Amino acid sequence: MDALDARGELRDYRFLHSARAELLRKLGRNGDARAAYRRALELTMQEAER
């Protein structure tokens, strides 16, 4: 997922960031997960999905 993000093609795709956040959380990388969740939220336009 980091490679996909680095390529930039999916940089504004909220599901990339939310999936990445979930994996980071499971790895115990909570700070990185928090940042990825924040980015996913920034990209989510519909209030019900937030």
URBELFEN-V419528 format. One record per run of one state. SS is the DSSP state (H for helix, E for strand, - for the rest). FROM is the first residue (numbers start at 1). TO is the last residue. Records with the same first field share a line. If there is no record, write none. Layout:
BEGIN
SS->FROM-TO, FROM-TO
END
This chain:
BEGIN
-->1-1, 8-13, 27-29, 44-50
H->2-7, 14-26, 30-43
END
